[in-house]
Amino acid sequence: MTGRVAVVGGGILGLAVARRIGLVRPGTTVTVFEKESDIAQHQTGRNSGVVHAGLYYKPGSLKATLTRRGVGLLREYTAERGIRYEECGKVVVAVDDGELEPLAEIERRARANGVPGVRMLDADGLRAIEPHARGVAALHSPTTAIVDYPAAARALRGDILDAGGAVRTGAEVVGIDERPDGVHLLVRVRGTAAAPTNGHGPAPAQDDGQIEVTEPIGPFDLLVACAGLQSDLVAELTGEDPSPRIVPFRGDYWLLRPERRELVRGLIYPVPDPRYPFLGIHLTKRIDGEILVGPNAVLATAREGYGPAVLRTAELRQTLSWPGFHKMARQHWRTGAKEVLRSASRRAFVAEARRYVPELTAADVVRGPAGVRAQAVARDGSLVDDFVLAVRGRVVHVRNAPSPAATASLAIAEHIVAQIVTESAA
Ligand SMILES: Cc1cc2nc3c(=O)[nH]c(=O)nc-3n(C[C@H](O)[C@H](O)[C@H](O)COP(=O)(O)OP(=O)(O)OC[C@H]3O[C@@H](n4cnc5c(N)ncnc54)[C@H](O)[C@@H]3O)c2cc1C
């Protein structure tokens, strides 16, 4: 792996992979292509900001191993780079006896995954750590932390540039062609008048004054695609199977009013429903001091649609026509309907968090941000739980990197570069 490497996606994963290649293979020219006008505009900049300690994940899975490794790497990296990181700790609260066994299973997994310092609390122990939380028991993870992921992404970009690489924003990869001499890309470039015309004559300006041209770029010796919400579509550009399809799940957040922030010291989570990869509506202290309440999980009407009003018909049609979506919907429609209700009603949303913080009322919150999760759904309707990487020839696709992939990003990058890129080049 020397020569030229292209990375699709300027989220935390693409940036971490590009940085890692620059570190371990000096002399390689790495270019990151990001379709937006800046990095970290999608999942990386719209998540809960939690550094997960590795409580929930099946021992031995990529999620478990790369999250544990990722926590250490991220803590070290943020300390070196002066990025805010706070070990505020987390409690997972069982509100009734029925949740005790699932909570015990989380404790077993946490211990098997080597999460340090976890301990089971009774109701008084919980109150000592989170005075406003109520439950019959809780699992305390003192090393679960919060961090500024967009700041980490900016630092990674700085490292890539320092190593001689490039991060091209406003550059959408729309074609990928693997030929004997390497991987050739077609890149749609948006920008101001300075956008390259590549010998095709001046490009006409769009309504917004931007210029758009399609540039052939390459060849590259290797391509790593970390396209998040678009990862299945980018994989299809190289003839990969559409399965697993990305089904976008929007998560809405509310924010605690400043005068009610004393209700939460760190991170208060429910016992998650083991049928889903989502963790349930939680109360999360953010690194800027805000307290998030959320996220729920509703089908998004656009892959990058951050409100119920954002509708992209073609994208929605594509999601709805996926056979795996039908099977999933048939199985989980009741949960889906409840999530839609929570999305529409502040009262219903807050009621979920009141189960473990009873003092919370609908008047305590104001509308907050939203994010959309890239959740891979297989053709048989199953929600793909573990991280999924696909390697063929000179191309690596990250096909499923949902939460906690921001936590694990530096370890996922290390894994891709060590295990996959090196092997594929051998
Ligand atoms: C609501 C929510 C809460 C979450 N909470 C947490 C949490 O607390 N902790 C945690 O660890 N994880 C959390 N996650 C998950 C985490 O945010 C993601 O796993 C992680 O950000 C994935 O990074 P990424 O780089 O793969 O994706 P993204 O950040 O989505 O980046 C993908 C990038 O690829 C670009 N792109 C796509 N297609 C193209 C193309 N054709 N050409 C060029 N560019 C392209 C996109 O514009 C985008 O910038 C959460 C996610 C959500 C949505």
The ligand as an ORCA input file, in Angstrom:
! r2SCAN-3c Opt
* xyz 0 1
  C     -28.603     10.113     16.769
  C     -27.262      9.430     16.848
  C     -26.638      9.240     18.089
  C     -25.409      8.589     18.150
  N     -24.732      8.552     19.334
  C     -23.471      8.059     19.360
  C     -22.688      8.140     20.543
  O     -23.087      8.741     21.528
  N     -21.455      7.569     20.542
  C     -20.962      6.913     19.451
  O     -19.860      6.370     19.524
  N     -21.671      6.861     18.308
  C     -22.890      7.432     18.231
  N     -23.595      7.434     17.067
  C     -23.014      6.775     15.896
  C     -21.897      7.595     15.259
  O     -22.258      8.944     15.120
  C     -21.562      6.996     13.899
  O     -21.367      5.614     14.068
  C     -20.300      7.587     13.291
  O     -20.377      8.997     13.284
  C     -20.107      7.059     11.900
  O     -19.118      7.845     11.261
  P     -19.019      7.841      9.695
  O     -17.813      8.612      9.343
  O     -19.113      6.423      9.214
  O     -20.367      8.507      9.180
  P     -20.769     10.031      8.903
  O     -20.363     10.916      9.993
  O     -22.218     10.004      8.538
  O     -19.888     10.401      7.635
  C     -20.109      9.872      6.339
  C     -19.701     10.959      5.381
  O     -19.671     10.463      4.054
  C     -20.074     11.504      3.180
  N     -20.474     10.885      1.915
  C     -21.477     10.001      1.714
  N     -21.527      9.635      0.413
  C     -20.546     10.313     -0.224
  C     -20.100     10.347     -1.572
  N     -20.688      9.618     -2.528
  N     -19.056     11.155     -1.882
  C     -18.441     11.898     -0.913
  N     -18.840     11.922      0.389
  C     -19.861     11.106      0.732
  C     -21.226     12.150      3.938
  O     -21.520     13.446      3.475
  C     -20.689     12.126      5.358
  O     -19.999     13.309      5.697
  C     -24.811      8.086     16.962
  C     -25.430      8.295     15.727
  C     -26.624      8.983     15.657
  C     -27.214      9.282     14.316
*
